[in-house]
Amino acid sequence: MTKRIFRSILLVSAAVLIASILIIMSAFYTYFSETQQQRLNAQTTLVARGIENEGASFIDGLDLDEYRFTWIDGDGTVLFDSKADAAEMDNHADREEVAEALVSGVGDSSRTSATLAEKTLYRAKRLADGTVVRVSITQHTILTLTMGMLQPMLIVLLVAIVLSVLLAHRLSKRVMQPLNELNLDKPLENELYSELSPLLNRIESQRVRIEQQRREVEQRREEFEQITRSMREGMVLLNEKGRILSINPAAMELFNTEKDCIGNDLLTIDRSSQMHEAFQAALNRGHFEFVTERGNREYRIELDRVDADLNAAGIVMLIFDITEKALAEKQRREFTANVSHELKTPIQSIMGSAELMENGLVRPEDMPNFIGRIRAEAKRLVNLIDDIIGLSRLDEGGEFEKEPVDLLSTAKEAAYDLSKAAEKAEVTLKVQGESAIISGSKRLVYEIVYNLTDNAIRYNRTGGSVDISVKSDDTGSYLIVSDSGIGIAKEHQERVFERFYRVDKSHSKETGGTGLGLSIVKHAAKILNADLTLESQQNQGTTITVRF
């Protein structure tokens, strides 16, 4: 803008200067022309009066310097000329000024030379005797005058241009300085040209509106970040070219990246062809999802296209951790298969024995054995169903009334209920320790003690022992069940709390176990916020500690 103001001032100054010179020259030229014409008229009158008064003798002493005097007879014959030989001159009757003087008494005319460098003014006056006196003077044309003044004019023009440049430069800086120092953050506080007041008012209103919109955008951005920051699911926003616009902490953790990945291509955080193909598929179809594994966990990644004006504006990628869901689905399938298998086995045994008895294929002396088998299998079936129902109740997370529970008395109660089973298995059962009161459900605590003790008896050896201990310290209350049984191999220890998982399936069936006891213990402990610890060595026994 400074350059435009500078050029405008310079051009105006030059135009005014040139126009002024032209006007002044025109005025001077007109003034001098009129003055010269007046002098010519006066000189012609003086010469005419001199000839009329003194006759031809007046011509002899006539000295007009710059003027040319011509005396012409009434028929146009030149009688005298001050600059040329009259005898050699043409007839002047047809000359404009002479013809006009012969008719009206006075005649004027002007003639310009062929080179346009000079102009001659003529004044003719008729005398009383019918002759005509003509006086002429040579006058420079305006072009000649301009050429003669060209050098001083150029000097004046050059000086004027230099002064105009300096003035334009200084003036443009002075004009622009307040504009350059304009405080746009507070437009109304500027003391500036009054002509800019409407603009400043408009800027202020726009500034207020932009500031309000900025705050709204900032607030929405903060809300968006708070929401995405607290999301357990990963979220990545991509533009149509695959560049990252936003990424939340869950996604950063999954892709093992930082916030500085924003603005980079998706390939910088995931170079797999599967991700690239998914991105292209989402752009083309509008939606695409796939399941992938990362770090021993399973994720479902969904990509949805965002359209703007019927064109793809970007992609929203949501990442869901479905490890627990997949594991639960797997466990459900395994549970269903195991339940079907566990139910099928005793039912088939019952049906087989009943069919033999029904067809009379059993000898009377063998009948008690078959009836005993049917009863044992039915009992096993009832126990299995009871365990399944109990486990389902725990899975549903039903409400259990909290009450003070004495671990020692509950352990003694469970031991008493299992004393006959211990006698039958020839296992010594002992409860020791001190009273420890916890807040929880007595029913769940009983289930934990009962199932741990029952397992310790079932998987023990003849003449073995089961010790139940209760103690307390600053870290909590402890229930410890130890046995001298067959133990659990290290590779099985992490899985023994799964449903229907058996280390030795043949031995488990012989002991009548359902395979759900430790799973019930695990769920009950979880509800009671208790920790389970298992220590075992094969053929040396097992110790399970529950810390409340």
Disulfide bonds with the S-S distance in Angstrom:
none
